[in-house]
């Protein structure tokens, strides 16, 4: 048996890094394209940033698919839209089980990826999608959703957002109940989009590691969605992970000025329902996905990863690209197939293969395991 074991070890050593490890991107918005445009992501597409061929090319075999509902979907409308997105993903799973499957925990991720398929982790991007009802949260969990961002662009009735005027001084008592219930269920608490006070309130309540699924470093690009060094250090003490966001304004200070200007221009939200609301959301998605000039490059992404590692530690940094949710990715990281270029750039900065394996999946997989218990 010994010669055979040596042969296996030699073979594994010769494999590319992507073939040996789980590759996780903790935030992509591709579910929008699947629902709105009926995109067939089993085929390489000339539009968008993500499809299964490009996921495999980039070594990302376990992405977090965000079921994002804009904050102008209110109450029952937000729940309806969440279910529409969940249904769109289920149709993908049912139609192409040989290529992609739902993962509920870390054990599922390993089982599915080892079979050569994509393991899809489903997330909710905005606490407004539970309509202030823990029963709705529990039903989402039963539908296989394993993470929720506490806020999105606007405050919820129980938590302040980083891009809205403070209304609650962080988390309300109900907001703390939400965090506790997510801990109990085994659902990851996502602190991207939340205000600084909400972030620290969440860490004070949560008994499990949290994720900032798609946030970068505020000291390098001063936007409210990015994390301060103090927040990065607190996240590390919690055992959590920050997924570095590739959005141009999150990475480059020149682009950040435009991002902040865009945020300040957002005015009243539409008062629509049903198909009219869905049509408005489709128009908004198509408008927001049009590329704009950007100063951001792959070097900016490397700088944010490196800064987060230096502040939080190598065990607390991951990738959360926000692909299909950003208009203009950095030059050199135009879509998810380019992850190999980012790995190569990190190697030139002295990162080992073991370090890279942690950043590109291992750290986030650990959080998924610790929160779900499997």
C-alpha positions as a Markdown table, in Angstrom:
| # | Residue | x | y | z |
|---|---|---|---|---|
| 1 | Unk | 0.0 | 0.0 | 0.0 |
| 2 | Unk | 2.9 | 2.4 | 0.7 |
| 3 | Unk | 3.9 | 2.9 | -2.9 |
| 4 | Unk | 0.3 | 3.6 | -3.8 |
| 5 | Unk | 0.1 | 6.2 | -1.0 |
| 6 | Unk | 3.2 | 7.9 | -2.2 |
| 7 | Unk | 1.8 | 8.0 | -5.7 |
| 8 | Unk | -1.4 | 9.6 | -4.4 |
| 9 | Unk | 0.6 | 12.2 | -2.5 |
| 10 | Unk | 2.7 | 12.9 | -5.5 |
| 11 | Unk | -0.5 | 13.3 | -7.6 |
| 12 | Unk | -2.1 | 15.7 | -5.2 |
| 13 | Unk | 1.0 | 17.8 | -4.9 |
| 14 | Unk | 1.0 | 18.1 | -8.7 |
| 15 | Unk | -2.6 | 19.3 | -8.8 |
| 16 | Unk | -3.4 | 23.0 | -9.2 |
| 17 | Unk | -4.3 | 24.8 | -5.9 |
| 18 | Unk | -7.9 | 25.3 | -7.1 |
| 19 | Unk | -8.3 | 21.6 | -7.7 |
| 20 | Unk | -7.3 | 20.8 | -4.1 |
| 21 | Unk | -9.3 | 23.3 | -2.1 |
| 22 | Unk | -12.8 | 24.7 | -1.8 |
| 23 | Unk | -13.1 | 28.1 | -3.5 |
| 24 | Unk | -15.6 | 30.4 | -1.9 |
| 25 | Unk | -16.9 | 33.8 | -2.9 |
| 26 | Unk | -19.1 | 34.9 | 0.0 |
| 27 | Unk | -21.2 | 37.3 | -2.1 |
| 28 | Unk | -22.4 | 37.2 | -5.7 |
| 29 | Unk | -25.6 | 38.7 | -7.1 |
| 30 | Unk | -26.2 | 36.3 | -9.9 |
| 31 | Unk | -29.6 | 35.2 | -8.7 |
| 32 | Unk | -30.9 | 38.5 | -10.0 |
| 33 | Unk | -29.9 | 37.6 | -13.5 |
| 34 | Unk | -31.4 | 34.2 | -13.2 |
| 35 | Unk | -34.7 | 35.6 | -12.1 |
| 36 | Unk | -35.0 | 38.8 | -14.2 |
| 37 | Unk | -33.2 | 37.8 | -17.4 |
| 38 | Unk | -33.8 | 34.0 | -17.2 |
| 39 | Unk | -30.0 | 33.7 | -17.6 |
| 40 | Unk | -28.7 | 30.2 | -18.2 |
| 41 | Unk | -25.6 | 30.2 | -16.1 |
| 42 | Unk | -24.7 | 26.7 | -17.1 |
| 43 | Unk | -23.4 | 28.3 | -20.4 |
| 44 | Unk | -20.6 | 30.9 | -20.7 |
| 45 | Unk | -22.2 | 34.3 | -21.3 |
| 46 | Unk | -20.9 | 37.5 | -22.9 |
| 47 | Unk | -22.7 | 39.5 | -20.2 |
| 48 | Unk | -22.5 | 39.5 | -16.4 |
| 49 | Unk | -19.6 | 38.5 | -14.3 |
| 50 | Unk | -20.6 | 34.9 | -13.2 |
| 51 | Unk | -21.6 | 31.6 | -14.8 |
| 52 | Unk | -20.7 | 28.0 | -14.1 |
| 53 | Unk | -17.9 | 27.8 | -16.8 |
| 54 | Unk | -16.3 | 31.0 | -15.4 |
| 55 | Unk | -16.8 | 29.8 | -11.8 |
| 56 | Unk | -14.8 | 26.7 | -12.6 |
| 57 | Unk | -12.2 | 28.6 | -14.5 |
| 58 | Unk | -11.7 | 30.9 | -11.5 |
| 59 | Unk | -11.6 | 28.0 | -9.1 |
| 60 | Unk | -14.7 | 29.1 | -7.2 |
| 61 | Unk | -16.8 | 26.1 | -6.6 |
| 62 | Unk | -18.8 | 27.2 | -3.6 |
| 63 | Unk | -20.3 | 30.7 | -4.1 |
| 64 | Unk | -22.8 | 32.4 | -1.8 |
| 65 | Unk | -25.8 | 33.4 | -4.0 |
| 66 | Unk | -27.4 | 36.5 | -2.6 |
| 67 | Unk | -31.2 | 36.6 | -2.8 |
| 68 | Unk | -31.2 | 40.4 | -2.9 |
| 69 | Unk | -34.4 | 42.3 | -2.6 |
| 70 | Unk | -34.2 | 46.1 | -2.9 |
| 71 | Unk | -35.4 | 48.1 | 0.1 |
| 72 | Unk | -38.2 | 49.6 | -1.9 |
| 73 | Unk | -39.9 | 46.2 | -1.6 |
| 74 | Unk | -41.9 | 46.6 | 1.6 |
| 75 | Unk | -43.5 | 44.0 | 3.9 |
| 76 | Unk | -45.2 | 41.2 | 2.1 |
| 77 | Unk | -43.8 | 42.4 | -1.2 |
| 78 | Unk | -40.3 | 41.8 | 0.1 |
| 79 | Unk | -41.2 | 38.3 | 1.2 |
| 80 | Unk | -42.8 | 37.6 | -2.2 |
| 81 | Unk | -39.7 | 38.8 | -4.0 |
| 82 | Unk | -37.5 | 36.6 | -1.8 |
| 83 | Unk | -39.5 | 33.6 | -2.6 |
| 84 | Unk | -39.4 | 34.4 | -6.4 |
| 85 | Unk | -35.6 | 34.4 | -6.1 |
| 86 | Unk | -35.5 | 31.2 | -4.1 |
| 87 | Unk | -37.8 | 29.6 | -6.7 |
| 88 | Unk | -35.5 | 30.7 | -9.6 |
| 89 | Unk | -32.5 | 29.1 | -7.8 |
| 90 | Unk | -34.5 | 25.9 | -7.2 |
| 91 | Unk | -35.4 | 25.7 | -10.9 |
| 92 | Unk | -31.7 | 25.9 | -11.6 |
| 93 | Unk | -30.9 | 23.1 | -9.1 |
| 94 | Unk | -33.7 | 20.9 | -10.5 |
| 95 | Unk | -32.8 | 21.4 | -14.1 |
| 96 | Unk | -29.1 | 20.9 | -13.8 |
| 97 | Unk | -28.4 | 18.7 | -10.8 |
| 98 | Unk | -25.3 | 17.3 | -12.5 |
| 99 | Unk | -23.7 | 20.8 | -12.4 |
| 100 | Unk | -25.0 | 22.6 | -9.2 |
| 101 | Unk | -26.6 | 21.7 | -5.9 |
| 102 | Unk | -27.8 | 23.4 | -2.7 |
| 103 | Unk | -25.4 | 23.2 | 0.2 |
| 104 | Unk | -26.7 | 23.6 | 3.7 |
| 105 | Unk | -23.5 | 23.3 | 5.7 |
| 106 | Unk | -19.7 | 22.8 | 5.3 |
| 107 | Unk | -20.1 | 19.0 | 5.0 |
| 108 | Unk | -22.4 | 19.5 | 2.0 |
| 109 | Unk | -19.9 | 21.9 | 0.4 |
| 110 | Unk | -17.2 | 19.3 | 0.6 |
| 111 | Unk | -19.5 | 16.5 | -0.7 |
| 112 | Unk | -20.8 | 18.5 | -3.6 |
| 113 | Unk | -17.5 | 20.1 | -4.7 |
| 114 | Unk | -15.7 | 16.7 | -4.5 |
| 115 | Unk | -18.2 | 15.4 | -7.1 |
| 116 | Unk | -17.1 | 18.2 | -9.5 |
| 117 | Unk | -20.3 | 20.3 | -9.0 |
| 118 | Unk | -20.9 | 23.8 | -7.8 |
| 119 | Unk | -22.1 | 24.0 | -4.2 |
| 120 | Unk | -24.5 | 26.9 | -3.9 |
| 121 | Unk | -25.0 | 28.5 | -0.5 |
| 122 | Unk | -28.1 | 30.7 | -0.4 |
| 123 | Unk | -28.2 | 34.0 | 1.5 |
| 124 | Unk | -30.6 | 36.9 | 2.1 |
| 125 | Unk | -29.3 | 40.4 | 1.6 |
| 126 | Unk | -31.4 | 42.6 | 3.8 |
| 127 | Unk | -33.2 | 42.2 | 7.1 |
| 128 | Unk | -36.3 | 43.9 | 5.7 |
| 129 | Unk | -36.9 | 40.6 | 3.9 |
| 130 | Unk | -38.2 | 39.0 | 7.1 |
| 131 | Unk | -40.9 | 41.8 | 7.6 |
| 132 | Unk | -40.1 | 42.0 | 11.3 |
| 133 | Unk | -41.2 | 38.4 | 11.8 |
| 134 | Unk | -39.0 | 35.7 | 13.3 |
| 135 | Unk | -41.4 | 33.1 | 11.9 |
| 136 | Unk | -40.5 | 34.3 | 8.4 |
| 137 | Unk | -36.8 | 34.0 | 9.3 |
| 138 | Unk | -37.3 | 30.4 | 10.4 |
| 139 | Unk | -39.2 | 29.6 | 7.2 |
| 140 | Unk | -36.3 | 30.9 | 5.1 |
| 141 | Unk | -34.0 | 28.7 | 7.1 |
| 142 | Unk | -36.2 | 25.7 | 6.3 |
| 143 | Unk | -35.9 | 26.7 | 2.6 |
| 144 | Unk | -32.2 | 26.2 | 2.8 |
| 145 | Unk | -31.1 | 29.8 | 3.4 |
| 146 | Unk | -28.0 | 29.9 | 5.6 |
| 147 | Unk | -27.0 | 33.6 | 5.9 |
| 148 | Unk | -28.7 | 37.0 | 6.2 |
| 149 | Unk | -27.3 | 40.5 | 5.9 |
| 150 | Unk | -29.0 | 42.5 | 8.7 |
| 151 | Unk | -29.6 | 45.6 | 6.7 |
| 152 | Unk | -29.2 | 46.8 | 3.1 |
| 153 | Unk | -29.3 | 50.4 | 1.8 |
| 154 | Unk | -31.9 | 51.6 | 4.3 |
| 155 | Unk | -32.4 | 51.0 | 8.0 |
| 156 | Unk | -34.8 | 48.3 | 9.0 |
| 157 | Unk | -37.2 | 48.8 | 11.8 |
| 158 | Unk | -34.7 | 47.1 | 14.1 |
| 159 | Unk | -31.2 | 47.9 | 12.8 |
| 160 | Unk | -29.3 | 50.9 | 11.4 |
| 161 | Unk | -27.7 | 50.8 | 7.9 |
| 162 | Unk | -24.4 | 52.3 | 7.0 |
| 163 | Unk | -26.0 | 54.3 | 4.2 |
| 164 | Unk | -29.0 | 55.8 | 6.1 |
| 165 | Unk | -29.5 | 58.3 | 8.9 |
| 166 | Unk | -29.2 | 56.5 | 12.3 |
| 167 | Unk | -32.6 | 55.8 | 13.7 |
| 168 | Unk | -32.1 | 53.2 | 16.4 |
| 169 | Unk | -28.5 | 53.7 | 17.7 |
| 170 | Unk | -27.5 | 50.4 | 16.3 |
| 171 | Unk | -29.7 | 47.3 | 17.1 |
| 172 | Unk | -33.0 | 47.5 | 18.8 |
| 173 | Unk | -34.1 | 44.8 | 21.3 |
| 174 | Unk | -35.9 | 43.0 | 18.5 |
| 175 | Unk | -32.7 | 43.3 | 16.4 |
| 176 | Unk | -30.9 | 41.5 | 19.2 |
| 177 | Unk | -33.6 | 38.8 | 19.1 |
| 178 | Unk | -32.9 | 38.4 | 15.4 |
| 179 | Unk | -29.2 | 37.8 | 16.0 |
| 180 | Unk | -29.9 | 35.3 | 18.8 |
| 181 | Unk | -32.4 | 33.4 | 16.7 |
| 182 | Unk | -30.0 | 33.2 | 13.8 |
| 183 | Unk | -27.4 | 31.8 | 16.2 |
| 184 | Unk | -29.9 | 29.3 | 17.4 |
| 185 | Unk | -30.9 | 28.2 | 14.0 |
| 186 | Unk | -27.4 | 27.9 | 12.6 |
| 187 | Unk | -27.7 | 30.9 | 10.2 |
| 188 | Unk | -24.7 | 33.2 | 9.5 |
| 189 | Unk | -25.1 | 36.8 | 10.6 |
| 190 | Unk | -23.8 | 39.0 | 7.9 |
| 191 | Unk | -22.7 | 42.5 | 9.0 |
| 192 | Unk | -21.9 | 44.0 | 5.6 |
| 193 | Unk | -24.1 | 47.1 | 5.0 |
| 194 | Unk | -24.8 | 47.8 | 8.7 |
| 195 | Unk | -23.8 | 50.9 | 10.6 |
| 196 | Unk | -20.7 | 50.9 | 12.8 |
| 197 | Unk | -22.9 | 50.9 | 15.9 |
| 198 | Unk | -25.0 | 48.0 | 14.6 |
| 199 | Unk | -21.8 | 46.1 | 13.9 |
| 200 | Unk | -20.5 | 46.4 | 17.4 |
| 201 | Unk | -24.0 | 45.7 | 18.9 |
| 202 | Unk | -24.1 | 42.5 | 16.8 |
| 203 | Unk | -20.7 | 41.3 | 18.0 |
| 204 | Unk | -21.8 | 42.0 | 21.6 |
| 205 | Unk | -24.8 | 39.7 | 21.1 |
| 206 | Unk | -23.7 | 37.0 | 18.8 |
| 207 | Unk | -22.3 | 33.8 | 20.3 |
| 208 | Unk | -21.0 | 32.6 | 16.9 |
| 209 | Unk | -18.6 | 34.0 | 14.3 |
| 210 | Unk | -20.1 | 36.5 | 11.9 |
| 211 | Unk | -19.3 | 37.4 | 8.3 |
| 212 | Unk | -18.8 | 40.7 | 6.6 |
| 213 | Unk | -19.5 | 39.0 | 3.3 |
| 214 | Unk | -18.7 | 41.9 | 0.9 |
| 215 | Unk | -16.8 | 44.8 | 2.6 |
| 216 | Unk | -13.3 | 46.2 | 2.1 |
| 217 | Unk | -11.0 | 48.5 | 4.2 |
| 218 | Unk | -12.1 | 52.0 | 5.0 |
| 219 | Unk | -8.5 | 53.1 | 5.7 |
| 220 | Unk | -7.8 | 52.6 | 2.0 |
| 221 | Unk | -11.1 | 53.7 | 0.5 |
| 222 | Unk | -13.3 | 55.9 | 2.7 |
| 223 | Unk | -16.8 | 54.7 | 2.1 |
| 224 | Unk | -19.3 | 53.8 | 4.9 |
| 225 | Unk | -19.7 | 50.3 | 3.7 |
| 226 | Unk | -16.1 | 49.5 | 4.3 |
| 227 | Unk | -14.7 | 48.4 | 7.7 |
| 228 | Unk | -12.4 | 50.5 | 9.9 |
| 229 | Unk | -9.3 | 48.9 | 11.4 |
| 230 | Unk | -11.1 | 48.8 | 14.8 |
| 231 | Unk | -13.9 | 46.8 | 13.2 |
| 232 | Unk | -11.5 | 44.4 | 11.5 |
| 233 | Unk | -9.8 | 43.7 | 14.8 |
| 234 | Unk | -13.1 | 43.2 | 16.6 |
| 235 | Unk | -14.2 | 40.8 | 13.8 |
| 236 | Unk | -11.1 | 38.8 | 14.3 |
| 237 | Unk | -11.7 | 38.5 | 18.1 |
| 238 | Unk | -15.2 | 37.2 | 17.2 |
| 239 | Unk | -13.7 | 34.6 | 14.9 |
| 240 | Unk | -15.4 | 36.1 | 11.9 |
| 241 | Unk | -14.2 | 36.8 | 8.3 |
| 242 | Unk | -14.3 | 39.8 | 6.0 |
| 243 | Unk | -14.9 | 39.1 | 2.3 |
| 244 | Unk | -13.1 | 41.7 | 0.3 |
| 245 | Unk | -15.5 | 43.5 | -2.1 |
| 246 | Unk | -14.3 | 44.2 | -5.7 |
| 247 | Unk | -16.7 | 47.1 | -6.3 |
| 248 | Unk | -14.6 | 50.0 | -7.8 |
| 249 | Unk | -15.6 | 52.5 | -5.1 |
| 250 | Unk | -14.8 | 50.0 | -2.3 |
| 251 | Unk | -11.3 | 49.6 | -3.6 |
| 252 | Unk | -10.0 | 52.9 | -5.0 |
| 253 | Unk | -10.4 | 56.3 | -3.3 |
| 254 | Unk | -10.9 | 58.0 | -6.7 |
| 255 | Unk | -13.9 | 55.8 | -7.4 |
| 256 | Unk | -15.1 | 56.1 | -3.8 |
| 257 | Unk | -15.9 | 59.8 | -4.4 |
| 258 | Unk | -18.3 | 58.8 | -7.1 |
| 259 | Unk | -19.8 | 56.1 | -5.0 |
| 260 | Unk | -20.5 | 58.5 | -2.1 |
| 261 | Unk | -22.0 | 61.0 | -4.6 |
| 262 | Unk | -24.3 | 58.3 | -6.0 |
| 263 | Unk | -25.4 | 57.3 | -2.5 |
| 264 | Unk | -26.2 | 60.9 | -1.6 |
| 265 | Unk | -28.4 | 61.3 | -4.7 |
| 266 | Unk | -30.7 | 58.4 | -3.9 |
| 267 | Unk | -34.1 | 60.0 | -3.2 |
| 268 | Unk | -37.6 | 58.6 | -2.4 |
| 269 | Unk | -38.3 | 55.0 | -3.2 |
| 270 | Unk | -41.1 | 54.1 | -5.6 |
| 271 | Unk | -44.5 | 53.1 | -4.2 |
| 272 | Unk | -45.4 | 50.2 | -6.5 |
| 273 | Unk | -46.5 | 46.6 | -6.1 |
| 274 | Unk | -46.6 | 43.4 | -8.0 |
| 275 | Unk | -45.5 | 43.4 | -11.7 |
| 276 | Unk | -45.0 | 47.1 | -11.8 |
| 277 | Unk | -42.5 | 46.9 | -8.9 |
| 278 | Unk | -40.8 | 43.9 | -10.5 |
| 279 | Unk | -40.5 | 45.8 | -13.8 |
| 280 | Unk | -39.0 | 48.8 | -12.0 |
| 281 | Unk | -36.4 | 46.5 | -10.3 |
| 282 | Unk | -35.5 | 45.0 | -13.7 |
| 283 | Unk | -34.9 | 48.4 | -15.2 |
| 284 | Unk | -32.8 | 49.4 | -12.2 |
| 285 | Unk | -30.7 | 46.2 | -12.5 |
| 286 | Unk | -30.0 | 46.8 | -16.2 |
| 287 | Unk | -29.1 | 50.4 | -15.6 |
| 288 | Unk | -26.9 | 49.8 | -12.6 |
| 289 | Unk | -25.0 | 47.0 | -14.4 |
| 290 | Unk | -23.8 | 49.3 | -17.2 |
| 291 | Unk | -20.0 | 49.7 | -17.0 |
| 292 | Unk | -18.6 | 53.1 | -16.0 |
| 293 | Unk | -15.0 | 54.3 | -16.1 |
| 294 | Unk | -13.0 | 53.1 | -13.2 |
| 295 | Unk | -9.6 | 53.7 | -11.7 |
| 296 | Unk | -9.6 | 50.5 | -9.7 |
| 297 | Unk | -7.2 | 47.7 | -10.6 |
| 298 | Unk | -6.3 | 44.2 | -9.4 |
| 299 | Unk | -3.5 | 45.9 | -7.4 |
| 300 | Unk | -6.2 | 47.7 | -5.3 |
| 301 | Unk | -7.8 | 44.3 | -4.5 |
| 302 | Unk | -4.4 | 43.0 | -3.4 |
| 303 | Unk | -3.8 | 46.0 | -1.2 |
| 304 | Unk | -7.2 | 45.6 | 0.6 |
| 305 | Unk | -6.5 | 41.9 | 1.1 |
| 306 | Unk | -3.1 | 42.6 | 2.4 |
| 307 | Unk | -4.2 | 45.4 | 4.7 |
| 308 | Unk | -7.1 | 43.2 | 6.2 |
| 309 | Unk | -4.6 | 40.4 | 6.8 |
| 310 | Unk | -2.2 | 42.7 | 8.6 |
| 311 | Unk | -4.9 | 44.1 | 10.8 |
| 312 | Unk | -7.2 | 41.1 | 11.4 |
| 313 | Unk | -4.9 | 38.2 | 10.7 |
| 314 | Unk | -4.7 | 35.6 | 7.9 |
| 315 | Unk | -7.5 | 33.5 | 9.4 |
| 316 | Unk | -10.1 | 36.3 | 9.1 |
| 317 | Unk | -9.9 | 37.4 | 5.5 |
| 318 | Unk | -11.8 | 36.0 | 2.5 |
| 319 | Unk | -13.3 | 37.0 | -0.9 |
| 320 | Unk | -16.7 | 38.6 | -1.3 |
| 321 | Unk | -16.5 | 40.0 | -4.8 |
| 322 | Unk | -20.1 | 41.4 | -5.2 |
| 323 | Unk | -19.9 | 40.2 | -8.9 |
| 324 | Unk | -23.1 | 40.8 | -10.8 |
| 325 | Unk | -23.9 | 43.4 | -8.2 |
| 326 | Unk | -21.3 | 46.0 | -9.2 |
| 327 | Unk | -21.1 | 47.9 | -12.5 |
| 328 | Unk | -17.3 | 48.0 | -13.1 |
| 329 | Unk | -15.0 | 45.5 | -11.5 |
| 330 | Unk | -11.3 | 46.4 | -11.2 |
| 331 | Unk | -9.0 | 46.2 | -14.2 |
| 332 | Unk | -7.6 | 42.7 | -14.2 |
| 333 | Unk | -10.5 | 41.2 | -12.3 |
| 334 | Unk | -13.2 | 41.7 | -14.9 |
| 335 | Unk | -15.2 | 38.6 | -13.9 |
| 336 | Unk | -15.0 | 35.6 | -11.6 |
| 337 | Unk | -12.8 | 33.7 | -14.1 |
| 338 | Unk | -9.9 | 36.0 | -13.2 |
| 339 | Unk | -9.5 | 34.8 | -9.6 |
| 340 | Unk | -6.3 | 33.0 | -10.7 |
| 341 | Unk | -4.7 | 36.3 | -11.6 |
| 342 | Unk | -5.5 | 37.5 | -8.1 |
| 343 | Unk | -3.9 | 34.4 | -6.5 |
| 344 | Unk | -0.8 | 35.0 | -8.7 |
| 345 | Unk | -0.6 | 38.6 | -7.6 |
| 346 | Unk | -0.8 | 37.6 | -3.9 |
| 347 | Unk | 2.0 | 35.0 | -4.5 |
| 348 | Unk | 4.2 | 37.8 | -5.7 |
| 349 | Unk | 3.5 | 39.6 | -2.4 |
| 350 | Unk | 4.9 | 36.6 | -0.5 |
| 351 | Unk | 1.6 | 34.8 | 0.3 |
| 352 | Unk | 2.0 | 31.0 | 0.5 |
| 353 | Unk | -0.3 | 28.5 | -1.1 |
| 354 | Unk | -1.6 | 27.7 | 2.4 |
| 355 | Unk | -2.4 | 31.4 | 3.0 |
| 356 | Unk | -4.1 | 31.7 | -0.3 |
| 357 | Unk | -6.2 | 28.6 | 0.4 |
| 358 | Unk | -7.5 | 30.2 | 3.6 |
| 359 | Unk | -8.3 | 33.5 | 1.9 |
| 360 | Unk | -10.1 | 31.9 | -1.1 |
| 361 | Unk | -12.3 | 29.6 | 0.9 |
| 362 | Unk | -10.8 | 28.0 | 4.0 |
| 363 | Unk | -11.6 | 30.8 | 6.4 |
| 364 | Unk | -15.2 | 31.2 | 5.2 |
| 365 | Unk | -15.8 | 27.4 | 5.2 |
| 366 | Unk | -14.6 | 27.4 | 8.8 |
| 367 | Unk | -17.3 | 30.0 | 9.8 |
| 368 | Unk | -20.0 | 28.0 | 7.9 |
| 369 | Unk | -19.0 | 24.9 | 9.8 |
| 370 | Unk | -18.9 | 26.6 | 13.2 |
| 371 | Unk | -22.3 | 28.3 | 12.6 |
| 372 | Unk | -24.2 | 25.4 | 11.1 |
| 373 | Unk | -22.5 | 22.8 | 13.3 |
| 374 | Unk | -21.6 | 20.5 | 10.4 |
